[in-house]
Amino acid sequence: MGDWGGIRSDLERHGVTPRLILVTDLAGNASGGLSKGITAPTSVELSLVGDLDKMFGIKGGSVFLSASQRWGRSLSQEYIGNVFGTQQIYGFQTWRLIDFSYQQALFNDRVELRLGRFAATDDFMVSAYSCGLVSNAFCGNPFGILLDAPGMTAYTGTWAALIKVKPTPRTYLTGAVYNGDLGIRADEHHGLDFSIRGPAFAMVEFGYQVNGLPGDSQLLGNYKLGAWYDAGRLTDFKTGAEVSGSWGAYGLFDQVLVPFGSSGSNRGLGAIGSVTIAPDSGRQQLPAFFTVGLSARGLFDARPRDALSVGFATGRFSDELRRAQQVGRLPGPLDGQGHEDVAEFTYRLDIQEGAVFVQPDLQYVLHPGGTDEVKNALVWGVQVGINF
């Protein structure tokens, strides 16, 4: 949306890079689900990056601040009854401070330190392809971990400390510890509860990049393995008692399969996939969650920034949870939760080099809520974004 009358250039000269974006997810279920309906959750987010080298001469230092205002209702919660939300923009429907952190790069960017308030999904389980899709199963991170680890934070910052080390240009190792307190995330606090009560939530991730360096081929790929430990409390499905401690592991990748155009064009057909494993099915809801997809960016010469994407996600609920639901020990459908699946097809039209995008979207939700008691849902929609 231009230079804002010179304001953006002036800010960037003084070390401040602003970003203001509005996104709305209009969607309705044409058939299936609990009942037919239409919703349009919407978000306005402002973020500021401060270059402390330009501002105060602190080489390698930066600060990051982001806040949002969200409103609107969830199609999944009110009309479908599924677990993997059809609209990625829904969640924390109020004004909220999201991130406020300090980052320091050291040793020629071989080491990065970050301290402040930020979410685990800012730095872990991230793929550049994920938000080419609209369903919360994919965007912004594989959804399964959010059911298995109450300490996992997404789109809401918590006190945290992170270190990222890059032993080689192709590899990195990241570790972080977060305040896993669920209470501070409540909408009533608006992200401003700065208490540190714990429990601790920790993550580690190793990443390897294939190609992508000067002289390499266009077949860029990113491969990541990670694990987490959550000291928070969960419900034991067999006894109903609260128990502490859980862990899990994951892997994800994105890989260019067929490049389009010349080197550096960022056009091509790529594949994405992920797997999340939560081994303790006696206390973790979703022992296995998988995603797979394809995305073609710049499929047509005349539309080099458009993206066509298809994806499929499936999650299998715990057998122990299902048995507890069947006997009435825990709430849930009469037959218990088995598995939920979602297939998505979407095309993102880029307008004015990213200033605006319009994204028609089609999803099919199988076994909504993990049960056959609710009919499969056909969901149509359109996601629209304006990057001011």
N, C-alpha and C positions, 0 to 999 in steps of 0.2 A: 504493500500500500504506500509505496514511495518513501520519502525522507521526512514525512511529518513536518513539512515546512522548515527543514534544516535541523529540527530538534534531535533526530537520531544521530546525525553526523556530529553534532556538538557533544552529545552524550558520549559517543564512542571515542572521540578525541580525548575526552577526560577520563576514559577508562570504564564507562558504563555501557553495557550492551543490553537494550530492552527487548522484550518479546511479549506481545499481547495477542492472544488467540481465542476465538470463540468457536466451539464445536457443539452441534446438536445432532442427536440420534433419533430421528423420527422412525417409528416402527410399529407394525400391527400384525396380528396373527390372522391370516385368512381362513384358517381352519385349525381344529384341534386345540389343545390346552384346556384350561378350566372354563374359559369363555372368551368371546371375541372382544378385542379392544385395541386402542391406539394410544401410545404415549410418546413424548418427545423430551427426554431429559437433556439438559443443556448445561454447558460449562463455559465460563470466562476465566482465563488464567493469565496472570501477569507474572513474568519472571525477569529478574535483573541479575546480570553477571558483572561483578566489579573486578577489573584488572588492577591489582594493588601495586604492580610495577609502575603503571602509568599514574596512579593516584598518589602513592606514597614512596615509590622506589623500592618496594619489597619484591625482589626478583622471584618469579615462580609462584607468587601468592595470588589468591583470588577468593572472592566471596560470592555465594549464590543465595538468592532470595526468591521464593515463589509463593504466590497466594492465589486463591480461586474463590469464585462464587458459583455454586451449582444449584440448580432447581429442576423440578420435574419428577415424574413417577417412573417406576420400572415396569416394563411390559412383562418380564419374567415373573416378578413377585405378584403382580395383581391379576394377570390374565392367562399366563401359561402354567406356572407352577414348577418351572425347571430350576436347576441349581446353577448351571453355567450361564450367566446372564447374557441375554441377546444384545445388550447395549453396553459397550465398554465405558461409556461416559458416565454411567450411573454410579453413585456412591458418594457419601459425605455431602448430602444436599444442603449445604449452607455455605456461608463465607468461612474461609479457613486459611490459616498460615500452614503451608505445606512443608517448605524447606527453608532452613536458615543455617548455612554452614560455611566453614573456612576450609580451603584446600591449598596445600603447599606442594609444589613439584620440586624435587631435589635430584642432584646428580644427572643433569641433562635429561630430565623427565624419566629417568629409570625408576624412580620411587615417587609415589604420590601418597600424601597423608591427608585425611579429611576428618574434621571434627565439628560437631554441632548437631542440628536436628535434620534428619533426612530419613527416607524410607529404604528398606532393604531392596525393594524392586528397582530402585534407581541404579544399582550397581551389579545386581546378581540376576541370573536367568534372563538376560537381555539379548534380543536378536533384532537387528534392523528390519527384518521382514515381518515381525509379529503384528504390528499395528497396520499392516496392509489389510488386515481383516478386522471386522467390527465386533464379533462375539467376544465376550470376556473370557472365553475359553482360551483364546490366543493373545488378545491385546489387553494390557501391554506385556504380560508375562504368562507362561503356562499356569493355569488356574489351580491345579490340584493342591499345591503346597498351602494355599490359603485355607483349606479345610483341615489340613493335618497339623499345622503349626500355628497356634494362636499368637505367637510372638512375631510372626511374619508381618511386616508392614508394607502397605501399598497405598500410594497417594496420600499418605499422612505421615509427617515426620515425627521421629522420636529421637531422644538423645542417643548418639552413636559415635563410634570411633572406627576408622577404616584405614587400612594400609594396602597399597597395591605396588607390587614389585615386578619389574619387567627384566628378567634375566637375559633375554635375547630380544631382538626386534619382532620375533614371531610369537613369543610366549609371555604370559603374565600369571601371577599368583596374587589373589586378593583375599583378605580376611577382614572380618568386621564383627563387632559386638554391639548389640542394640539393647535399649531398655524395652523389655517385652510387656510392659504393663498395658493391659487392655483398656483400663479406665480412662487414660488420658486421651484416647481417640474419640470419645463421645462427642457428638455434634455440639452439645451444649458448651464445650470448652473451646471450640473454634481453633484447635491447634495451639492454644496458648497455655495449656497446663504444662508447666516446665518442671514438674516434680520428677524425681527419680526413685521409684519404689521397686523396680524390677518386676518379675524375674528377668534373668539374662536370656538373650537370644543371640546365637552366634552362627555365622556362615563362613564358608571358605569356597573358593572357586579357582580352578586352573583352566586357562584358555590357550589354544594354539591356533595360529592363523596360517592358512595355506595360500600362497601367492599374495598379491596385494602390495608387494614391495617393488621399487624401481627395477625394471628388467624382467619381472615375473609375467606370467600369462594372465589373461583376464579371468581365469577360473578361480576367483576369490572364494575362500571358504573359512568359516569360523567354527571351531569345535570346543565345547566347554563341558567340564565335569565339576560337580559341586556337591556339598553336603551341608547339613544344618543340625544344630542341637538346640532344643527348646526346653528351658527349665520350668516352663509354665505348667499349669494344672489342666488335666484332661479328665474326662469321665471314663471309668472302666466299664465297658459294655456288659460284662458278665455280672458285676456286683452293683453298679450304679454309684460306686464310691469315687471320690476325686483322687487322682494319682498325679505324681509329678514326673516330668522328664520324658522326652521323646526325641527321635532323630529321623533323618531320612537322607536320600541322595537323589541326584538328578543328572541328566545329560541333555544337551541340546546342540543343534548344529544348523547352519545355513550354508549353502553351497551353490555357487553359480554353475549351471550345467551347460548352458549354451549362451555365449555372449552375442549381443547384437551390436552392430556399428563398430566404430573405431575404438582403440584403446583410450580409456578415460571417459567414455561416454556414460558409464554407469547404466547401460542398457543390457538386459539379458534375462534369460529364464533361470530361475533358481529354485532350489528345494529347501524346505525347512522341516524340522522334526524335533520332538522332545519326548522324554520319558521322566516321570517323577515317581519314585518308589518310597513308600512309608511302611516299614517292615512290621510295625507293631499293630496288627489288625484288631487287637483287643482294646485299643484306645484311640486309634487313628481312623478317621472315617473313610478315607480313600486310599487304599493300599497301592493302587496303580492308576496312573493317568498318562495318556499318550496323546500327542498331536502330530499331524503330518500335513504338509501342504506344498503347493507350487505357486510361484509368483512370477509373472512376466512383466518387466518394466520396459517401456519403450517398444512395445510390440510393433507399433506402426511408426514409420519414419516421420510422419506428420505430427505424431503425438509422442515425443521422446520421453516425457515425464509421466505419462499415464501408467497405471499398473492394473493388471488383471490377476486376481488371486482366487485360489480354491483351497479349502482346508477341511480336515476332519479331525475331531477330537472325541475321545472316549474315556470315561472314568468308571472304575469298578469299585463299588462300595464294599465295606468290610462285611465278611460273612458273620462275624460276631455281632456287629451292629444290626444286621438283618434279623438274626435270631432274637435279639433283645426287643426289636420292634414287633416281631410276630407274636411274642408272648406278652406284650404290653409293658415291658420293663422300661422302655424308652419310647418317646413319641416318634411317629412315622406312619407310613402307609400300612394297611393291614397285612399285605404280603411282604413287607419290608423292602428296603431299597436294594436294587441289584446293580444296574449300570445305567448311565445316561450317555447319549451320543449326540453330536451336532455336526452337520455338514453345512458348509458355507460357500457361496459363490458371489464374488463382488468385483466391481470395476471402478477404479478411482480416477476421475478426470481431473487433471491438474490445469488450473487456469491462472494465467499471468505469473508463471514461474513460481508457483507455490503460494501466491497471495490468497487464492481461493481454491478449494477442492470440493467436488460434488461426487458422492460415492453411492450409487444404487447398490442394494444388497439383498440377497436372498439366502435364508437359512431354513434348514429342516431339522427340528429337534425330535429325536427318538427317545422314547421312554422318559418323558419329562418327570423330574423328581426321582428318577431311578425306579419307576414303577410302571406297570401296564394299566394302572387304574386311571391314568390320564392319557387321552389320545395324543398321538404324535402331532406336532404343531408345524405348520408352514408359515414362516415369518417373512414378510417383505419389509423393506425399509429404505431409507436414504440417509447417509451421514453427510453433513455439510460443515465445512470449516472455513473460517476467515482468519488469515494471519495478518494482523494489522502492522 
